[in-house]
Amino acid sequence: MSNPLDDFLHASRTRLEAHLATLLADTTAPRLTDAMRYSMLGGGKRLRPLLVHATALSLGDTSERWLAPAAAVEMIHAYSLIHDDLPAMDDDDLRRGRPTNHRAFDEATAILAGDALQSLAFEHLSQATDLAVETRLSMVHRLAQGSGRQGMVGGQMQDLLAEGQTLQPTELANIHRLKTGALIETAIAFGALCAQANAATQDSLQRYGAALGLAFQITDDILDVTSDTATLGKPQGSDAARGKSTYVSLLGLDGAREHAAEQTAEACRALEELNLPDDAPLPWLADWLLGRNH
């Protein structure tokens, strides 16, 4: 018997991968396009696009309006990973079990591939004609805010400045709410906008996203200690090697696991206010992320 969550994950990823492949079929600048495709089509959990679709579907929108915003948020995520891996940032050689973009190509090409994915995200989102103009404008604003200095990039800067320091748990949470959580919250907001959700629903979903983003990062910290490079697809123990504070270093392994479970429960409590149907995928995703191994 098939599992509803597995069915959702498979169907969503299959549709997204086809959409991304079509979007990146242009061969105007072959080497640049190859580098963009290398990172965009090289696997991954596809969490942020899944959240766009899961949110829209949970709120009753069964259309394909989710595809363009899902692709846009995933392109922003991919560009951030390309730049994160560069020698000037985290200096990583492995991503998703393959050489990082700057190792597969070169540093200049990797920088430009990230830049091109960032601009393509906004171009594609602005041209999503199955969404109302007002909705597209709201999404462009949310994506810029969630990925810029008030969101992901601001969190990356704080993360770099915190290397070699011992942070308090609240300080670490603030970094990760920007670096990781902001784009997760943006993805959920996209799904709500697709479904034309009201303000109260959007507020509950924002609290779901904030807790989910933190649970996701805590689980990442745990896996960095307990998993291995082959499973993770990236170097195990890299956070400790760079002198970063993590939830494991601050709370211990058991404490981090307990905190991740608490945040997952908090995310699910936020959803209870919405009286979602039994087959809504959003609650499943929270538990799936807590139990993942990479």
Buried (B, 14 or more C-beta within 10 A) or exposed (E): EEEEBEEBBEEBBEBBBEBBEEBBEEEEEEEBBBBBBBBBEBEBBBBBBBBBBBBBBBBEBEEBBBBBBBBBBBBBBBBBBBBBBBEEBBEBEBBBBBBBBBBBBEEEBBBBBBBBBBEBBBEBBBEBEEBEEEBBEBBBEBBBBBBEEEBBBBBBBBBBEBEEEEBEEEBBBBBBBBBBBBBBBBBBBBBBBBBBBEEEBBBBBBBBBBBBBBBBBBBBBBBBBBBEEEEBBBBBEBBBEBEBBBBBBBBEBEBBBEBBBBBBBBBBEBBEBBEBEEEBBBBBBBBBBBEBEB
